[in-house]
Amino acid sequence: MATLWAAVITSIPACLAILFAYRVGKNQVAIAKAAHELESERVRAELYERRAEVYGAARKYVNTILLVGRIPGFGNAYDVSIHQNFMEALGASEFLFDDNVATIMDRISQTALRFHTLEQVSKSALADPDGYGPETMEKLHNQLMELKEAVRPYLTINGRGEVPQGSHV
């Protein structure tokens, strides 16, 4: 009987060590899971910021053309950075959004270049007697509205500051 008690007493620390290791392991898993969730949220926030910057650059580019009547940075001193930011956003849109958004961004670029060509040919696209200047500006505005709708699922956040399920983030 003494050997049985000696075996039980000897196995108690081993069982406690196993129980302790199990609890430590379980806590480690919880910590790793929390770290993974935190990193996922950081990546989602960064992706959201990058997408918002792309849309903002496109919006500013088109609105500048519509307001000023010229492409910024093309043969004039009006804020070359607006054009540069749009061109960078154009390239980034291919990686941050689906093909539809990238296609709309490309169409905006092509329409803006057409407007620039009209401006160079007529020296005043807005006074173009054939009406291509105003028509092109309307087209740019419509493309910006189309871009806004295409980007909306990527930039929608609910009232709690969370991206809703089924969105593209």
Secondary structure, DSSP 4 states (H G I P E B T S, - for coil): -HHHHHHHHHHHHHHHHHHHHHHHHHHHHHHHHHHHHHHHHHHHHHHHHHHHHHHHHHHHHHHHHHHHSS-TTSSS-S-HHHHHHHHHHHHHHHHHS-HHHHHHHHHHHHHHHHHHHHHHHHS-GGG-TTSHHHHHHHHHHHHHHHHHHHHHHHH---TTS-PPTTS--
